[in-house]
Amino acid sequence: MGLGDERAAGVGVVWGAFERGGSGSFAGAERGPDLRFRKLGDVDASEYAEERTGLWTRGFLIRRTIADGEMAFFSTWCPVGTRLKVLVAVEGHRLAIEDGFEAAKNELGLDHNEIRSWHGWHRHVSLVMLAFAMLAAIRHRANAAPLKKTSPMSLRRQRR
């Protein structure tokens, strides 16, 4: 099957040619995956959010791995004219977000709750995510390079 003859997800729609992604487009990829953006339509953003103006595009970002041809589909909502490179960069952050939630589950029990109401669930998740953010900040500071220690003699020399 050639790059330009791809049928996506068995829906019988020919999506068109994929672009070969650049190096590092997605975490863990030596070479970037094949990418395709399929525009579904332009919509006036004010119909969905009053603070937004202008035309926005609904579409799909399709990622096909080079090794096995497996495809993943991502729904997009972006200003008209947004470049594929920008969509790929935004999508690349998804993995970091998923890793954060996974770490919060393992370290802080994000998934260990028996909440019976939305308010209880919201409070639990908010508290766990706040604790996770605090731990991330503490880890970042602890892992930072130590400051250079200066002797009192070197301080005196600098003042002269």
N, C-alpha and C positions, 0 to 999 in steps of 0.2 A: 504494500500500500504506500503510495507516494505522499509527500507532504501536502500536496494540493488536493488529494482525493480522500479526505478524512470524513467519516460519518460519525457524528458525536452521539454517544449514549444511546444508540439504537433508535433515535427518534426519526431517522430518515432524512435529516436535513444536512445538506452538504455545507459545511461551515466555511470552506475556503482554505487558503494556504496558511500554515502556521509559520511563525517567525521563530528562529532559533534564538533563545534567550542568551543574554550575556553571562559571562562568568560571575558566579556569586549571586545570581538573581534570587535564588532560594537557598536556605541554609543546607549545607551538606552536599551541594551539587558541585562537581568538578567543572562541568559545563552546564550552563543554564538549560532548563527544559524548553521544549517547544511551546510557544505561546500564541494565543489567538484571542482577539477581542471581538465579540459579536454584539453589535448595537441592536437593541430591541426597539428603541424609540426615544424621541425627545419630549420632555414634559416641562411645563412651566412650573418651576420650583415653588412658587407661591401657593400652588394648589395643596402642597403638603406641609409647608412651613412658611408662615407669614414673613419671618425674618430673612428668608432666602429670596433672591430675585434672579431673573433670567432663565434661560433654558438649561436644563440638566438632562443627562443621558442615562437611561436605564440600559443595562446590558449584562453580559457574561464575560468574565475573564476565564479562559480555558487554558489549563496547564496540562501538557502531556509529557510524561517522563520519557527520556530517551531510551533508557534501558529496557523497559517492558511495555511501553506504550500506554500505561495506565493514565487515565484522564481524571482531572478534578475540575469542578466548576465553581466559580465564585460570582455571586451576584454583585453588581456594581451600581453605584448611584453617584455620578460625578458631573461637574460642569461640562458643557459641550466643549469639545476640543481637547479634553484631557488626553495626554499622550500615554501610549501603552507603557512606556518606561515608568511613569508615575504610578500607574495602577499596579504594576509589578512590585514597585518599591513598597507601596502600602500593603499589598498582599504579603510581602516578605515579613512584615512585622507580626503577622498572625501567629507564627510559630512561637515567637517570644511571649506573646500574650497567653497562648495555650500552655507553655511551660510554666508561666507564673501561676496559673490556676492549678496546674498539676502539683506544683510545689506547695501551694496553699492547702491543697487537699491532704498531701502527705505529712506536712510539718505541723499544720494547725487545725486539722480536722474540719476543713471546710465542708466535707461531705458527711460528717458525723453529726447529724441533727435529726430530730424527730419533731420538726416544727409542724404545727397544725393550722397555722394561719399565715397569711402573706406578711403581716406586720412582724411576726416572730421570725420568719425566714429572712426578711429584709434586715432586721437588727442583727441576726446571727452573721449573715454574709458581710454586712458593713463592718462589724467588729473584727471578723477574721481578716478581711482585706486591709483594714487599718493596721492590725498587728503585723501582717505580712509586709506592708510598706515600711513599717518601722524596722523590722528585721532586715529588710533589703538595704535600708539606709545605714544601719549599724554595720552590716557586712561590708558594704562599700567602703566605709571609713576604716574599718579594721584591715581590709585588704589593700588599702592605699599605700603607696610607697612612704616610708617614714621620712620625716623632715630631716634635713641635714643639721646635725648638731654642730654648734659653733662654740669655741672656747671663749672665755672672757678676754683673752689676749687678742684674738682676731677681731673682736668687736672694737677694742681700743685702737687697733691699727686702722680700721675702716673709718673711724671718726676723724682721724688726722688728715 
